[in-house]
């Protein structure tokens, strides 16, 4: 699956995508294990099995690496291609695929731990929470807004406020189960339970936004 984050960019010698991937994996691991402040570029380089110079050649600073690691995690389950709405793919199928990917993402251990970390940092006035939001949740929200806008233009949905509709879609998928998961009072939905939840959320969303018959 193509991943824009792993493509070499900029002038000069092409960068090794395998090393870039190893750095991102190491960053995700250490940021969750030791927090942002407790994860140095030296430690990330050692975890990735590369030199610190290699880390800086791919990512200019730790903030850039943090943002890229969040984006990479989101891209694993929700690649940009998933939001393109091809003409030959039914809207319901597309929404189900997005729903499954989103549920898998928010239920992952990495996502849960990152959310908990961001809530803790928010009370300290850290700018990392804003960086996390812009790198992950905001990107997904904006991609969904574009998809729903296209669906409305094609007459597949009756939507006059795509940002609000995108909020409704993701809130349906999170439900109470995700809140219970975040505070340690519940387990992530899995297998048949997860599929039922996604199917139910998508059907409810479609009933709310499907155009009325004869309304053109």
SEVOKE-799223 format. One record per residue (C-alpha): x, y, z; residue in one letter; residue number from 1. Coordinates in pm, whole numbers, plus 50000, padded with zeros to 5 digits. Example, Ala and Ser with C-alpha at 12.3 -4.5 7.8 and 13.67 -1.06 7.14 Angstrom:
2
+-------+-------+-------+-----+-----+
:    c1 :    c2 :    c3 : res :   n :
+-------+-------+-------+-----+-----+
: 51230 : 49550 : 50780 :   A :   1 :
: 51367 : 49894 : 50714 :   S :   2 :
+-------+-------+-------+-----+-----+
//
This chain:
216
+-------+-------+-------+-----+-----+
:    c1 :    c2 :    c3 : res :   n :
+-------+-------+-------+-----+-----+
: 50000 : 50000 : 50000 :   X :   1 :
: 50148 : 50335 : 49905 :   X :   2 :
: 50248 : 50560 : 50189 :   X :   3 :
: 50337 : 50921 : 50114 :   X :   4 :
: 50521 : 50946 : 50443 :   X :   5 :
: 50770 : 50686 : 50329 :   X :   6 :
: 50852 : 50840 : 49994 :   X :   7 :
: 51191 : 51014 : 49953 :   X :   8 :
: 51161 : 51387 : 49907 :   X :   9 :
: 51378 : 51690 : 49850 :   X :  10 :
: 51702 : 51736 : 49661 :   X :  11 :
: 52015 : 51533 : 49702 :   X :  12 :
: 52065 : 51165 : 49759 :   X :  13 :
: 51738 : 50969 : 49786 :   X :  14 :
: 51666 : 50865 : 50143 :   X :  15 :
: 51622 : 50501 : 50237 :   X :  16 :
: 51248 : 50435 : 50295 :   X :  17 :
: 51329 : 50132 : 50511 :   X :  18 :
: 51534 : 50348 : 50748 :   X :  19 :
: 51258 : 50610 : 50751 :   X :  20 :
: 51005 : 50344 : 50845 :   X :  21 :
: 51235 : 50211 : 51119 :   X :  22 :
: 51276 : 50562 : 51262 :   X :  23 :
: 50899 : 50618 : 51266 :   X :  24 :
: 50840 : 50282 : 51434 :   X :  25 :
: 51104 : 50358 : 51695 :   X :  26 :
: 50959 : 50705 : 51756 :   X :  27 :
: 50608 : 50568 : 51807 :   X :  28 :
: 50740 : 50309 : 52049 :   X :  29 :
: 50953 : 50545 : 52258 :   X :  30 :
: 50707 : 50835 : 52265 :   X :  31 :
: 50449 : 50600 : 52413 :   X :  32 :
: 50692 : 50431 : 52649 :   X :  33 :
: 50877 : 50735 : 52783 :   X :  34 :
: 50668 : 51033 : 52673 :   X :  35 :
: 50778 : 51313 : 52443 :   X :  36 :
: 51026 : 51477 : 52679 :   X :  37 :
: 51170 : 51141 : 52785 :   X :  38 :
: 51245 : 51033 : 52427 :   X :  39 :
: 51564 : 51182 : 52287 :   X :  40 :
: 51670 : 51175 : 51924 :   X :  41 :
: 51974 : 50969 : 52038 :   X :  42 :
: 51745 : 50708 : 52194 :   X :  43 :
: 51521 : 50698 : 51887 :   X :  44 :
: 51825 : 50653 : 51663 :   X :  45 :
: 51949 : 50367 : 51880 :   X :  46 :
: 51605 : 50200 : 51883 :   X :  47 :
: 51586 : 50229 : 51503 :   X :  48 :
: 51938 : 50099 : 51454 :   X :  49 :
: 52056 : 50409 : 51268 :   X :  50 :
: 52279 : 50705 : 51343 :   X :  51 :
: 52146 : 51029 : 51489 :   X :  52 :
: 52261 : 51201 : 51169 :   X :  53 :
: 52033 : 50969 : 50973 :   X :  54 :
: 51739 : 51060 : 51195 :   X :  55 :
: 51802 : 51431 : 51138 :   X :  56 :
: 51843 : 51376 : 50763 :   X :  57 :
: 51488 : 51238 : 50750 :   X :  58 :
: 51334 : 51464 : 51016 :   X :  59 :
: 51468 : 51809 : 51095 :   X :  60 :
: 51376 : 51801 : 51465 :   X :  61 :
: 51184 : 51604 : 51727 :   X :  62 :
: 50861 : 51796 : 51671 :   X :  63 :
: 50866 : 51707 : 51301 :   X :  64 :
: 50932 : 51343 : 51391 :   X :  65 :
: 50647 : 51340 : 51643 :   X :  66 :
: 50401 : 51476 : 51387 :   X :  67 :
: 50521 : 51229 : 51124 :   X :  68 :
: 50483 : 50938 : 51367 :   X :  69 :
: 50122 : 51036 : 51441 :   X :  70 :
: 50048 : 51069 : 51067 :   X :  71 :
: 50209 : 50733 : 50997 :   X :  72 :
: 49992 : 50562 : 51259 :   X :  73 :
: 49676 : 50712 : 51107 :   X :  74 :
: 49787 : 50620 : 50755 :   X :  75 :
: 49822 : 50255 : 50857 :   X :  76 :
: 49446 : 50220 : 50902 :   X :  77 :
: 49310 : 50516 : 50706 :   X :  78 :
: 49517 : 50580 : 50392 :   X :  79 :
: 49419 : 50880 : 50181 :   X :  80 :
: 49296 : 50652 : 49901 :   X :  81 :
: 49015 : 50538 : 50130 :   X :  82 :
: 48858 : 50885 : 50110 :   X :  83 :
: 48859 : 50927 : 49731 :   X :  84 :
: 48504 : 50795 : 49664 :   X :  85 :
: 48554 : 50625 : 49323 :   X :  86 :
: 48258 : 50623 : 49086 :   X :  87 :
: 48250 : 50243 : 49076 :   X :  88 :
: 48241 : 50192 : 49456 :   X :  89 :
: 47906 : 50219 : 49640 :   X :  90 :
: 47902 : 50489 : 49907 :   X :  91 :
: 47787 : 50245 : 50176 :   X :  92 :
: 48083 : 50016 : 50106 :   X :  93 :
: 48321 : 50312 : 50126 :   X :  94 :
: 48175 : 50428 : 50457 :   X :  95 :
: 48201 : 50076 : 50598 :   X :  96 :
: 48568 : 50055 : 50502 :   X :  97 :
: 48638 : 50392 : 50663 :   X :  98 :
: 48440 : 50290 : 50971 :   X :  99 :
: 48634 : 49966 : 51012 :   X : 100 :
: 48967 : 50143 : 50969 :   X : 101 :
: 48872 : 50420 : 51210 :   X : 102 :
: 48751 : 50179 : 51477 :   X : 103 :
: 49068 : 49972 : 51448 :   X : 104 :
: 49275 : 50289 : 51477 :   X : 105 :
: 49106 : 50437 : 51784 :   X : 106 :
: 49097 : 50097 : 51958 :   X : 107 :
: 49468 : 50028 : 51907 :   X : 108 :
: 49694 : 50033 : 52211 :   X : 109 :
: 49909 : 50306 : 52054 :   X : 110 :
: 49611 : 50532 : 51992 :   X : 111 :
: 49464 : 50483 : 52340 :   X : 112 :
: 49797 : 50554 : 52509 :   X : 113 :
: 49858 : 50858 : 52290 :   X : 114 :
: 49514 : 51001 : 52371 :   X : 115 :
: 49577 : 50955 : 52743 :   X : 116 :
: 49915 : 51125 : 52707 :   X : 117 :
: 49761 : 51421 : 52522 :   X : 118 :
: 49493 : 51470 : 52789 :   X : 119 :
: 49766 : 51480 : 53053 :   X : 120 :
: 49976 : 51727 : 52852 :   X : 121 :
: 49676 : 51953 : 52788 :   X : 122 :
: 49661 : 52045 : 53156 :   X : 123 :
: 50027 : 52149 : 53139 :   X : 124 :
: 49979 : 52394 : 52853 :   X : 125 :
: 50189 : 52183 : 52617 :   X : 126 :
: 50168 : 52253 : 52244 :   X : 127 :
: 50208 : 51881 : 52174 :   X : 128 :
: 49833 : 51824 : 52207 :   X : 129 :
: 49773 : 52073 : 51924 :   X : 130 :
: 50048 : 51909 : 51717 :   X : 131 :
: 49889 : 51568 : 51774 :   X : 132 :
: 49545 : 51699 : 51677 :   X : 133 :
: 49669 : 51858 : 51356 :   X : 134 :
: 49878 : 51556 : 51254 :   X : 135 :
: 49610 : 51293 : 51317 :   X : 136 :
: 49248 : 51367 : 51409 :   X : 137 :
: 49224 : 51691 : 51210 :   X : 138 :
: 49364 : 51530 : 50894 :   X : 139 :
: 49112 : 51247 : 50916 :   X : 140 :
: 48830 : 51494 : 50982 :   X : 141 :
: 48923 : 51704 : 50679 :   X : 142 :
: 48950 : 51400 : 50452 :   X : 143 :
: 48605 : 51289 : 50564 :   X : 144 :
: 48461 : 51636 : 50503 :   X : 145 :
: 48590 : 51628 : 50145 :   X : 146 :
: 48442 : 51282 : 50086 :   X : 147 :
: 48102 : 51380 : 50225 :   X : 148 :
: 48108 : 51699 : 50017 :   X : 149 :
: 48166 : 51493 : 49702 :   X : 150 :
: 47887 : 51255 : 49799 :   X : 151 :
: 47651 : 51550 : 49846 :   X : 152 :
: 47747 : 51697 : 49509 :   X : 153 :
: 47663 : 51365 : 49341 :   X : 154 :
: 47325 : 51355 : 49515 :   X : 155 :
: 47418 : 51052 : 49724 :   X : 156 :
: 47370 : 51236 : 50052 :   X : 157 :
: 47169 : 51538 : 50165 :   X : 158 :
: 47436 : 51741 : 50345 :   X : 159 :
: 47467 : 52117 : 50374 :   X : 160 :
: 47734 : 52115 : 50649 :   X : 161 :
: 48008 : 51862 : 50576 :   X : 162 :
: 48217 : 51933 : 50891 :   X : 163 :
: 47914 : 51875 : 51111 :   X : 164 :
: 47821 : 51556 : 50924 :   X : 165 :
: 48179 : 51427 : 50958 :   X : 166 :
: 48158 : 51491 : 51332 :   X : 167 :
: 47835 : 51292 : 51346 :   X : 168 :
: 47993 : 51001 : 51157 :   X : 169 :
: 48297 : 50970 : 51382 :   X : 170 :
: 48098 : 51027 : 51703 :   X : 171 :
: 47868 : 50741 : 51608 :   X : 172 :
: 48169 : 50517 : 51561 :   X : 173 :
: 48328 : 50616 : 51892 :   X : 174 :
: 48011 : 50588 : 52097 :   X : 175 :
: 48027 : 50517 : 52466 :   X : 176 :
: 48256 : 50219 : 52410 :   X : 177 :
: 48553 : 50438 : 52320 :   X : 178 :
: 48509 : 50660 : 52627 :   X : 179 :
: 48497 : 50352 : 52850 :   X : 180 :
: 48812 : 50222 : 52679 :   X : 181 :
: 49000 : 50548 : 52737 :   X : 182 :
: 48925 : 50555 : 53110 :   X : 183 :
: 49000 : 50185 : 53157 :   X : 184 :
: 48641 : 50075 : 53217 :   X : 185 :
: 48598 : 49864 : 52907 :   X : 186 :
: 48775 : 49656 : 52645 :   X : 187 :
: 48802 : 49743 : 52274 :   X : 188 :
: 48528 : 49610 : 52048 :   X : 189 :
: 48653 : 49310 : 51852 :   X : 190 :
: 48550 : 49070 : 51578 :   X : 191 :
: 48171 : 49031 : 51545 :   X : 192 :
: 48099 : 49302 : 51803 :   X : 193 :
: 48320 : 49551 : 51618 :   X : 194 :
: 48163 : 49467 : 51282 :   X : 195 :
: 47811 : 49500 : 51420 :   X : 196 :
: 47900 : 49838 : 51571 :   X : 197 :
: 48039 : 49969 : 51240 :   X : 198 :
: 47744 : 49837 : 51039 :   X : 199 :
: 47499 : 49993 : 51283 :   X : 200 :
: 47676 : 50330 : 51287 :   X : 201 :
: 47695 : 50349 : 50907 :   X : 202 :
: 47328 : 50254 : 50863 :   X : 203 :
: 47221 : 50516 : 51117 :   X : 204 :
: 47436 : 50779 : 50944 :   X : 205 :
: 47288 : 50691 : 50604 :   X : 206 :
: 46932 : 50706 : 50737 :   X : 207 :
: 47003 : 51054 : 50872 :   X : 208 :
: 47161 : 51192 : 50555 :   X : 209 :
: 47013 : 50991 : 50268 :   X : 210 :
: 46819 : 51221 : 50028 :   X : 211 :
: 46444 : 51195 : 50041 :   X : 212 :
: 46287 : 51016 : 49747 :   X : 213 :
: 46192 : 51257 : 49473 :   X : 214 :
: 46383 : 51546 : 49627 :   X : 215 :
: 46616 : 51677 : 49357 :   X : 216 :
+-------+-------+-------+-----+-----+
//
